[in-house]
Amino acid sequence: MSNTTELFASAPLGPLTLPNRLVMAPLTRNRAEADGTPTPLMAAYYAQRASAGLIVAEAATPNAVGQTYPNITAVHSARHVAGWRRVTDAVREAGGRMFLQLQHGGRVGHPATSGLTPVAPSPVPLPETIFTPDGHRPAVVPREMTAEDIRTTVADFARAARNALDAGFEGVEVHSANGHLLHQFLSANTNLRTDGYGGSVAARVRFTTEVVEAVAAEVGAERVGLRVSPGSTVNGIAEGETEEIYPALAQRLRGLGLAYLHLVHADPDAPVFGQLRAGWPGVLIGNPVLGDELTTDAVRRASERLLAAGADLIALGRPFLANPDLVARLRLGAPLNPVRDRYFMYVGGATGYTDYPALKEATAQPSSSSSDALDGPRVA
């Protein structure tokens, strides 16, 4: 039985009632000012996409050393808060709702970008180059975090969450995925510690747990989500014991009453998906893997499959980037705009950002498929 109608049904999420089950996933676009302050162009971009049931804004750093790339957003100063307030005001005026993702890059950073030596669970550098204001440069060896660094970073996340609510966000998403700091603590090849934060699975999940608990204590668990990417090898990650790590993490956090757990590249056939769905008592957001054929039908099929497997909400990335009115296009069966990858990251300005055309619903002809596919294999 098709779940297409269910995609457009309302859904509860913490203190919110979402008008549909489609979530705009957080994806870095590098359009902030050099100090991390959101720009008016960003306000326009997100307001265009306000028909999403929920927008999770791109990653914002909770402190200066957590910066990953040039022109990414931050949320640790009054100027950052004021810039984000312009964004949330624009989205709210357009009828939307927003969470802000909080992300610390850990070893995914460079002194040429932040002015600081990156910190990480262990002094293990990225195995590849990293983009900086001077172009791609070799990664540096990060400084191993001390116990005081860990305590300070946990407090920085909590303070950033408070700043996000002051900026008008409905809640925050703690990023423990895609090879950034929290994921580095989870992973065997980046966490070589022998103290209470490394070694066993129980110790490796401790840092993520403490961050989430501190953020929940600061702003309320019903306004906090957690994003994870089980099995991901992005940014040189090799987790080890994937099917033990994530059920253990979920077990530690299940009693908090978090707004949601967000799975990147969720595969309904993977054992870890079934384990997490069975063990997680709250809302589960699934981000489907989307292949070469990124069409209206392909996106709907992947979304419906996740809903049928137990996901409550569906997070989509690139389809929302190229289609400001993605909800309407999926509802009508209208073709999708292709993503112009050249303008995805590291390129500022409106081109490939706010200039994607919206569907003219008055003249749209619903169809069963779209011939406008992206170039090459894609996810999210």
C-alpha positions as CSV (number, residue, x, y, z in Angstrom):
1,M,0.0,0.0,0.0
2,S,1.4,3.4,-0.9
3,N,2.3,5.9,1.8
4,T,2.3,8.9,-0.5
5,T,-0.6,10.5,1.4
6,E,1.3,9.9,4.6
7,L,4.2,12.0,3.4
8,F,1.9,15.0,3.3
9,A,0.1,14.3,6.6
10,S,0.8,16.4,9.7
11,A,3.1,14.9,12.4
12,P,4.0,15.8,16.0
13,L,7.6,16.7,16.8
14,G,8.3,17.8,20.4
15,P,6.3,21.0,21.0
16,L,5.5,21.3,17.2
17,T,2.9,20.0,14.8
18,L,4.5,19.7,11.4
19,P,2.3,20.3,8.4
20,N,4.0,17.4,6.5
21,R,6.6,14.7,7.1
22,L,9.3,16.1,4.8
23,V,12.3,17.6,6.5
24,M,14.9,19.7,4.8
25,A,18.2,18.1,5.8
26,P,21.2,20.2,7.0
27,L,23.8,20.7,4.3
28,T,26.7,23.1,4.3
29,R,26.5,25.8,1.6
30,N,29.4,28.2,2.6
31,R,27.4,31.4,2.2
32,A,28.0,32.9,5.7
33,E,30.4,35.8,6.3
34,A,34.0,35.0,7.2
35,D,33.3,35.1,10.9
36,G,30.3,32.7,10.6
37,T,27.5,35.3,10.6
38,P,24.5,34.3,8.5
39,T,23.8,36.7,5.6
40,P,20.5,38.2,4.2
41,L,21.0,35.9,1.2
42,M,20.7,32.9,3.5
43,A,17.5,34.3,4.9
44,A,16.1,34.4,1.4
45,Y,17.3,30.8,0.7
46,Y,15.7,29.3,3.7
47,A,12.5,31.3,3.4
48,Q,12.1,29.9,-0.2
49,R,12.0,26.4,1.3
50,A,9.6,27.2,4.2
51,S,7.0,24.7,3.0
52,A,9.1,21.8,4.4
53,G,7.5,20.3,7.5
54,L,10.8,21.2,9.2
55,I,14.0,22.9,8.1
56,V,17.2,21.8,9.9
57,A,19.6,24.6,9.1
58,E,23.1,23.9,8.1
59,A,25.8,23.1,10.7
60,A,26.8,26.0,13.0
61,T,29.9,25.8,15.1
62,P,29.6,26.1,18.9
63,N,33.1,27.6,19.3
64,A,35.9,29.0,17.1
65,V,38.1,25.9,17.1
66,G,35.2,23.8,15.8
67,Q,35.2,25.6,12.4
68,T,35.6,23.2,9.5
69,Y,35.6,25.2,6.2
70,P,35.6,28.9,5.2
71,N,32.3,30.7,5.3
72,I,30.4,28.2,7.4
73,T,28.0,29.4,10.0
74,A,28.6,29.7,13.8
75,V,26.4,30.4,16.8
76,H,28.8,31.5,19.6
77,S,28.6,35.3,19.5
78,A,25.9,38.0,19.7
79,R,26.6,38.8,16.0
80,H,25.9,35.2,15.0
81,V,22.7,35.2,17.0
82,A,21.5,38.5,15.3
83,G,22.3,37.1,11.9
84,W,20.4,33.9,12.6
85,R,17.5,35.9,13.9
86,R,17.1,37.4,10.5
87,V,16.9,33.9,9.0
88,T,14.4,32.5,11.4
89,D,12.2,35.6,11.2
90,A,12.1,35.3,7.4
91,V,11.2,31.6,7.6
92,R,8.6,32.1,10.2
93,E,7.0,34.9,8.2
94,A,6.9,32.4,5.3
95,G,5.1,29.8,7.5
96,G,8.1,27.6,8.3
97,R,9.8,26.1,11.3
98,M,13.5,25.6,11.9
99,F,16.0,23.6,14.1
100,L,19.7,24.5,14.0
101,Q,22.3,21.8,13.7
102,L,25.3,22.2,16.1
103,Q,28.5,20.8,14.7
104,H,32.1,20.8,15.9
105,G,34.6,19.7,13.2
106,G,37.2,18.2,15.5
107,R,40.1,17.2,13.2
108,V,38.1,18.4,10.2
109,G,39.6,21.9,10.4
110,H,42.7,23.9,9.7
111,P,44.7,26.8,11.2
112,A,44.5,28.6,7.8
113,T,40.7,28.7,8.3
114,S,40.1,29.1,12.0
115,G,43.5,30.5,13.2
116,L,43.6,27.6,15.7
117,T,45.0,24.0,15.8
118,P,42.1,21.6,15.5
119,V,41.3,19.4,18.5
120,A,40.2,15.8,18.4
121,P,39.9,12.7,20.7
122,S,43.4,11.6,19.6
123,P,46.2,13.1,17.5
124,V,45.1,11.4,14.3
125,P,45.0,13.6,11.2
126,L,42.6,13.5,8.3
127,P,44.0,11.1,5.7
128,E,43.2,13.6,2.9
129,T,43.6,17.3,2.2
130,I,41.1,19.9,3.5
131,F,39.6,23.0,1.8
132,T,40.8,26.3,3.3
133,P,40.7,30.0,2.2
134,D,44.0,29.2,0.3
135,G,42.5,26.1,-1.5
136,H,43.1,22.5,-0.6
137,R,45.9,22.0,1.9
138,P,47.4,19.0,3.7
139,A,45.6,18.2,7.0
140,V,47.4,19.0,10.3
141,V,47.7,16.7,13.3
142,P,45.0,17.7,15.7
143,R,45.7,18.3,19.4
144,E,44.4,15.6,21.7
145,M,41.7,17.0,23.9
146,T,42.3,17.1,27.6
147,A,39.7,16.4,30.2
148,E,39.3,20.2,30.6
149,D,38.9,20.6,26.8
150,I,36.1,18.0,26.9
151,R,34.3,19.8,29.8
152,T,34.6,23.1,28.0
153,T,33.4,21.7,24.7
154,V,30.3,20.2,26.3
155,A,29.5,23.6,27.9
156,D,30.1,25.3,24.6
157,F,27.4,23.0,23.0
158,A,25.0,23.8,25.7
159,R,25.6,27.6,25.4
160,A,25.3,27.4,21.6
161,A,21.9,25.6,22.0
162,R,20.7,28.5,24.2
163,N,22.0,31.0,21.6
164,A,20.0,29.1,18.9
165,L,16.8,29.4,20.8
166,D,17.6,33.1,21.4
167,A,18.0,33.4,17.6
168,G,14.4,32.1,17.1
169,F,15.0,28.4,16.3
170,E,12.5,25.9,17.6
171,G,15.2,23.5,18.6
172,V,18.7,22.2,17.8
173,E,20.2,19.1,16.3
174,V,23.4,17.7,17.8
175,H,25.6,16.5,15.0
176,S,27.3,13.2,15.8
177,A,27.8,12.1,12.2
178,N,29.9,12.4,9.0
179,G,33.3,12.2,10.6
180,H,33.1,15.3,12.7
181,L,34.1,15.6,16.4
182,L,31.4,13.6,18.1
183,H,31.7,10.9,15.4
184,Q,35.4,10.9,15.9
185,F,34.9,9.9,19.6
186,L,32.6,7.1,18.5
187,S,35.1,5.6,15.9
188,A,37.9,3.2,16.7
189,N,40.4,4.6,14.2
190,T,40.1,8.2,15.5
191,N,39.6,7.5,19.2
192,L,42.8,5.9,20.6
193,R,42.2,7.2,24.2
194,T,42.8,5.0,27.2
195,D,40.8,7.1,29.6
196,G,37.0,7.1,30.3
197,Y,36.3,8.4,26.8
198,G,38.0,5.7,24.7
199,G,38.5,1.9,24.3
200,S,35.2,0.1,24.9
201,V,32.0,1.0,23.1
202,A,30.5,2.3,26.4
203,A,33.4,4.7,26.8
204,R,33.4,5.8,23.1
205,V,29.7,6.8,23.3
206,R,30.2,8.8,26.5
207,F,31.2,12.2,24.9
208,T,28.2,12.3,22.5
209,T,26.0,11.3,25.5
210,E,27.4,14.1,27.7
211,V,26.9,16.7,24.9
212,V,23.3,15.7,24.3
213,E,22.5,15.6,28.0
214,A,24.0,19.1,28.5
215,V,22.1,20.5,25.6
216,A,18.9,18.9,26.7
217,A,19.4,20.3,30.2
218,E,19.9,23.7,28.8
219,V,16.9,24.0,26.4
220,G,14.7,21.1,27.1
221,A,15.0,17.6,25.6
222,E,11.8,18.1,23.5
223,R,13.8,20.7,21.6
224,V,16.8,18.5,20.9
225,G,17.5,16.0,18.1
226,L,20.6,13.9,17.4
227,R,22.0,13.0,14.0
228,V,24.1,9.9,13.5
229,S,25.5,8.1,10.4
230,P,26.0,4.5,11.2
231,G,28.7,2.9,9.1
232,S,29.7,6.1,7.4
233,T,33.3,6.3,6.2
234,V,33.2,10.1,5.4
235,N,36.2,12.1,6.4
236,G,38.3,8.9,6.9
237,I,36.2,7.3,9.6
238,A,36.4,3.5,10.3
239,E,34.0,3.0,13.3
240,G,34.4,-0.7,14.1
241,E,31.5,-2.3,15.9
242,T,28.9,-0.2,14.2
243,E,26.1,-2.6,15.2
244,E,27.1,-2.2,18.9
245,I,27.9,1.5,19.0
246,Y,24.5,2.9,17.9
247,P,22.2,0.7,19.9
248,A,24.4,1.4,23.0
249,L,24.2,5.2,22.3
250,A,20.4,5.0,21.8
251,Q,20.0,3.0,25.0
252,R,21.9,5.7,26.9
253,L,19.7,8.5,25.5
254,R,16.3,6.8,25.1
255,G,15.0,8.0,28.5
256,L,15.7,11.7,27.9
257,G,12.6,12.3,25.7
258,L,14.5,13.8,22.8
259,A,12.6,15.3,19.9
260,Y,14.1,12.8,17.4
261,L,16.9,10.6,16.3
262,H,18.1,11.4,12.7
263,L,19.7,8.6,10.6
264,V,21.9,9.6,7.7
265,H,21.6,7.4,4.6
266,A,19.1,5.2,6.3
267,D,18.8,1.7,4.8
268,P,15.7,-0.2,5.9
269,D,17.5,-3.5,5.1
270,A,20.5,-2.8,7.3
271,P,20.5,-4.5,10.7
272,V,21.4,-1.3,12.5
273,F,18.2,0.4,11.2
274,G,16.0,-2.3,12.6
275,Q,17.9,-2.3,15.9
276,L,17.5,1.5,16.3
277,R,13.8,1.6,15.2
278,A,13.0,-1.2,17.6
279,G,14.9,0.4,20.5
280,W,14.2,4.1,20.0
281,P,10.9,5.1,21.6
282,G,10.5,8.5,19.9
283,V,10.5,10.1,16.5
284,L,12.9,8.6,14.0
285,I,13.9,10.7,11.0
286,G,15.2,8.7,8.0
287,N,17.5,10.2,5.3
288,P,17.2,7.9,2.3
289,V,20.0,6.9,-0.1
290,L,19.1,8.3,-3.5
291,G,21.0,7.0,-6.5
292,D,21.5,8.0,-10.1
293,E,17.8,8.4,-10.9
294,L,16.8,11.4,-8.8
295,T,13.3,11.9,-10.1
296,T,10.0,12.7,-8.5
297,D,9.0,9.0,-8.5
298,A,12.4,7.9,-7.2
299,V,12.3,10.4,-4.3
300,R,8.8,9.4,-3.4
301,R,9.5,5.7,-3.6
302,A,12.6,6.0,-1.4
303,S,10.6,8.1,1.1
304,E,7.6,5.8,1.2
305,R,9.9,2.8,1.7
306,L,11.4,4.4,4.8
307,L,8.0,5.3,6.2
308,A,6.9,1.7,5.7
309,A,10.0,0.5,7.6
310,G,9.1,2.7,10.6
311,A,10.6,6.1,10.0
312,D,8.3,8.9,11.2
313,L,9.8,11.8,9.1
314,I,11.9,11.9,5.9
315,A,14.9,14.1,5.5
316,L,15.9,15.2,2.0
317,G,19.0,17.2,1.1
318,R,19.8,17.9,-2.5
319,P,16.1,17.7,-3.7
320,F,15.4,20.6,-1.4
321,L,18.5,22.5,-2.5
322,A,17.4,22.5,-6.1
323,N,13.6,22.7,-5.5
324,P,12.5,25.5,-3.2
325,D,9.0,24.1,-3.6
326,L,9.9,20.4,-3.3
327,V,6.8,19.6,-1.2
328,A,4.5,20.9,-4.0
329,R,6.4,19.1,-6.7
330,L,6.3,15.8,-4.9
331,R,2.6,16.3,-4.1
332,L,1.8,17.0,-7.8
333,G,4.2,14.5,-9.3
334,A,5.9,17.4,-11.2
335,P,9.5,17.2,-12.5
336,L,12.5,18.2,-10.3
337,N,15.1,20.7,-11.0
338,P,18.6,19.2,-11.4
339,V,21.3,20.3,-8.9
340,R,24.1,22.5,-10.3
341,D,26.9,20.9,-8.4
342,R,29.4,23.6,-9.4
343,Y,27.7,26.0,-7.1
344,F,27.1,23.6,-4.2
345,M,29.9,24.4,-1.8
346,Y,32.9,26.8,-1.6
347,V,31.2,29.2,-4.1
348,G,29.4,32.2,-2.7
349,G,26.5,34.2,-4.2
350,A,23.0,33.6,-5.4
351,T,23.8,31.4,-8.4
352,G,23.0,27.8,-7.6
353,Y,21.5,28.9,-4.3
354,T,18.5,31.2,-4.5
355,D,18.0,31.2,-8.3
356,Y,16.4,27.8,-8.7
357,P,13.0,28.2,-10.3
358,A,9.8,27.4,-8.4
359,L,7.0,25.4,-10.0
360,K,4.2,27.4,-11.6
361,E,1.5,25.4,-10.0
362,A,-1.3,26.9,-12.1
363,T,0.2,25.4,-15.2
364,A,1.9,22.3,-13.8
365,Q,1.0,19.0,-15.4
366,P,1.2,16.2,-12.8
367,S,3.3,13.3,-14.1
368,S,4.3,9.9,-12.9
369,S,8.0,10.5,-13.4
370,S,10.6,13.1,-14.2
371,S,13.3,13.1,-16.8
372,D,15.3,15.8,-14.9
373,A,17.8,13.6,-13.0
374,L,21.0,14.8,-11.3
375,D,24.4,14.2,-12.9
376,G,25.8,11.0,-11.4
377,P,25.1,9.1,-8.2
378,R,23.6,11.1,-5.4
379,V,22.5,10.7,-1.8
380,A,20.1,12.6,0.5
